[in-house]
Amino acid sequence: MTKSNFIKDEFTQYPDHFQEETVIVHGGITPDPTNGAIMTPIHLTSNYHMERIGEDKGYDYSRTGNPTRSVLQKHLAQLEHGNYCTTLATGMAAATAVAHLFKPGDHLIVSEDCYGGVFRLFKEVMQPLGIEVSFIDLRDLDTVRDTISDNTRLIWAESPTNPLLRLVDIAALAGIAVENDIHVLVDNTFASPILQKPLDLGAHIVLHSLTKYINGHSDVLGGALITRDADLAERIDYVTNALGIGSSPFDSWLILRGSKTLKVRYLEQQASAIKVADFLAGHARVERVIYPGLASHPDHKLARLQQAGPGAMIGFEVKGGKAGALATVENVKLITLAESLGCVATLIEVPAFQSHASMTPEARAQAGINDGLVRLSIGLENAEDIIQDLSQAFSSI
Ligand SMILES: *Cc1c(COP(=O)(O)O)cnc(C)c1O
């Protein structure tokens, strides 16, 4: 393992002793030992002084390790109840690092409605390099069992998925993986550690796009991989350094700053999302609402068991299909027409033409993402103002 990234002993005790709110503010963060600064400094240096060759203070080169990045890594490991964390330049850099743990001939099972960029990475970049990939519906556990073969190494799950908010039973999937001696990765970007901690449910790796809820302010990109498995951690750390895709000191600092308000932001956004979903479900212009908090959602029961809440993402279809969807997103005034999610501001988009344009039309059809689907990421505005804006957008279609 590259020596500068993380020290296991410093990770382990914390989460058992403190409640989540406390870990979010303090986990892995201590005043700077050299000057007492209570907020982590940004260590803008690419290299580090050595007294003698081989004698450094834990760091030699910032691609390999940086003190600001180390604090973020410790912090996120505690938040997800892991022992190790590697932070990377983007969520896709995190996916790229995982993809490079495998060799040609290895087989991966990937959720068919995974994030569009993840689909593209495996379909267009990794498959041509000889990695075998099956895209399937992970809710069908019999199909999962049937798809596993001798060369299968990993199941890549997202729960809830983007953008259809489908859930998978993470514990059941982890059980199947353990029986077959393979690993499960859960992309926990949508739920965030506030709703679920996949490692507690038996997953082996948690992936985050820190760009979304954890940073929360739409002003930085970042990714993280968290695990309890020392061997996986070492391999992840090795490829991250080898590929040169770790997170920068400034990005690490911004994410650390944003992350400390994760819980208050997430719960407030979720409270508003519940109101907005109810409004949409009762509106004559709306054909269908996809929200795990509604009893009409196919995975509503699992959501109640597996998650601490329904989250702050909503999908919906308006009457009139594609034309209706485009008119809605172009008519909003307060809500911002933009990709991405988890921002302090409410964002709206049409996945088929934005976040999921990187999937082929056939793959979108297979996954059930139609052209009329609209995705909402509820922000921190007043819920009634969000509802008013949607209402006026519908009335001017
Ligand atoms: C955005 C996103 C990613 C990719 O993260 P980037 O930071 O944009 O590279 C991966 N998974 C999910 C679920 C996402 O929403």
The ligand as a Tripos MOL2 file, in Angstrom:
@<TRIPOS>MOLECULE
LIG
   15    15     1     0     0
SMALL
NO_CHARGES

@<TRIPOS>ATOM
      1 C1        -22.7440   11.6100  -11.2890 C.3       1 LIG1
      2 C2        -22.7280   10.1820  -10.9900 C.ar      1 LIG1
      3 C3        -21.5820    9.4170  -11.2240 C.ar      1 LIG1
      4 C4        -20.3340    9.9920  -11.8680 C.3       1 LIG1
      5 O1        -19.7520   10.9940  -11.0760 O.3       1 LIG1
      6 P1        -18.9380   12.2660  -11.6750 P.3       1 LIG1
      7 O2        -18.5050   12.9580  -10.4270 O.co2     1 LIG1
      8 O3        -19.9020   13.0610  -12.5030 O.co2     1 LIG1
      9 O4        -17.8220   11.7460  -12.4840 O.co2     1 LIG1
     10 C5        -21.6230    8.0740  -10.8800 C.ar      1 LIG1
     11 N1        -22.7350    7.5220  -10.3390 N.ar      1 LIG1
     12 C6        -23.8530    8.2380  -10.1020 C.ar      1 LIG1
     13 C7        -25.0440    7.5570   -9.5080 C.3       1 LIG1
     14 C8        -23.8920    9.5810  -10.4210 C.ar      1 LIG1
     15 O5        -25.0150   10.2790  -10.2010 O.3       1 LIG1
@<TRIPOS>BOND
     1     1     2 1
     2     2     3 ar
     3     2    14 ar
     4     3     4 1
     5     3    10 ar
     6     4     5 1
     7     5     6 1
     8     6     7 2
     9     6     8 1
    10     6     9 1
    11    10    11 ar
    12    11    12 ar
    13    12    13 1
    14    12    14 ar
    15    14    15 1
@<TRIPOS>SUBSTRUCTURE
     1 LIG1         1 GROUP 0 **** ****
